[in-house]
C-alpha cells in the first residue's frame, strides 16, 4: 500500500485527504494542521498532528498550504531524501528545500468548503526530478483522478494564469451581471441557464467558434447603447476593453 | 389550440419552432424564411413561406430575426390588430409597428446551430401592452418553458447587457486562456473541469461569495508575476483592469 501524508488543513488539503481516504490503493497516514484546535470536522478518520516531528515515514508528503508557506515548511521537515510535493499553481518546484526529492502535485480546480467534488474529474498536473519518482507520483495521482498530466513549471505557470482568466475573472463578470440585475430589480436566476450553457458549449466548440454577441458582429449601435447604459467606472471600462479585444481578434482571422 | 407562426429562419427561430412543434398545447402554423431556398433542413414538418401575404391568421406572430430587421418587418405585415412579438434583448417593444398589438418574447439563452437545448430550462422574458395579451403570451411561453418572467423594456436592457458579460465576455476569457495554453503546448482540456465548476458554483454561492484568486487575496507578488508573464497588449490590460476591479470591490465590503 502506498502511504501519503498531507501538510495543511485548508480546502485543497481537505479535498485531497478525502479523495485519498476513499482510494483503495492509498493509505492516508497523517494530516498536519498548524492550528491545534482546527474548526473543521473531517468526514473521515485520520490522525491529525500539529508538530512536524510527529510525521511518520510516508511514500509521499504533500504540502497543501498557502503559497507563501511552502518554502519554509519544506525547510522545517526533519527528514531527508523523501518525496515532497507542493500543490501550488504558481510556486516553482525549486522553491522546495533541496534536502528532499522535489515534486509538484497541482490539482487544477476550484475547491469550496462545503461543496463535494468528484475528484476523478479533477486534472492533476505533475512534475518531479526523476523518472522513478514520476512513476510513483503518477500512480498516486491516478488512484484519485482520471486526468493526470506531466506539466513543467513553465507550463504550470501558463495554466495558473489561464485559470485566473477562466475562474477568477469569469466569476467577477458574473458578479458584475448580478449587480446590474439587482439594480433593476431583476432576478439573477434568469441568467443562470445562460451561464451554464456558456460553459457547457466549450465542451463541443472551441471558444473562438463559440463567440457571439455585439462585439463579434461589430454591432456598434448596440455597443454604444450598452456603454451608455453602464455609465462610467470599472464596468464601463471592462465592457469597452473586452469589446475592443473581441473586435481585434476578429480582425486577425 | 393556440396557433403560432414564426417569422425568421435563424438559430432562435428554429429552436423556438422546434419547441412549439413539440408542445401539445400549440399548433405551429407557419415559418417565414426570406430565403426561398433555405439551407437548413428542419427536423420537423411545418409550412415554410416566403411572402408575408401568405401568413395565415394566428394567435401570435413571433418576429425572430436580426435586431435591425424587426421594425421594418413589423411594418410590412399586411394584417392589423393581431398580437406580434419580437425576440430581441435590445430592441424596444415600441420599435414594433403600432398597427398590431405589440409584445416581446425574449428567450434568454445562447443558441447554437447543431446543439439541441432543453427549452424547458430557457428563461423567457415577456412584455406586452395589455393584461389579456399577457395571459395569452404567458400561456404560450409556459407551454415550452418552466421559466417565464414579466420583464419591462428597461429591465430587459439590463439583462441583455448582463448577458454580454456572462456569455460573450466570459467566452472571450476562455478564448484568451485557450491561446495562452496553446502557446505553451498545454492542452485546453485541462481547464475544462475548472470552467464547468466555476459556472456550477454560482448555483449554490453568490458570485461575490464564490470569488477567489490573487486579486481577491490582494496577492501582489502573484499579480505582478502574471502581468510580467502576459507581456503587453490586450491580455495584459484585461488582467490588470479585472484585477483592479476585483480589488476595488473588495474594499467596498
Interface residues (C-beta under 8 A of the other chain):
Chain A: X67 X90 X108 X109 X110 X112 X115 X117 X121 X122 X123 X125 X147 X149 X151 X154 X155 X157 X158 X159 X160 X161 X162 X163 X164 X165 X166 X167 X168 X169 X170 X171 X172 X173 X174 X175 X176 X177 X178 X180 X181 X183 X184 X185 X186 X187 X189 X190 X191 X192 X193 X194 X195 X196 X197 X198 X199 X200 X201 X202 X203 X204 X205 X206 X207 X208 X210 X211 X212 X213 X214 X215 X216 X219 X222 X225 X226 X229 X230 X234 X235 X237 X238 X239 X241 X242 X244 X245 X246 X248 X249
Chain B: X67 X90 X108 X109 X110 X112 X115 X117 X121 X122 X123 X125 X147 X149 X151 X154 X155 X157 X158 X159 X160 X161 X162 X163 X164 X165 X166 X167 X168 X169 X170 X171 X172 X173 X174 X175 X176 X177 X178 X180 X181 X183 X184 X185 X186 X187 X189 X190 X191 X192 X193 X194 X195 X196 X197 X198 X199 X200 X201 X202 X203 X204 X205 X206 X207 X208 X210 X211 X212 X213 X214 X215 X216 X219 X222 X225 X226 X229 X230 X234 X235 X237 X238 X239 X241 X242 X244 X245 X246 X248 X249
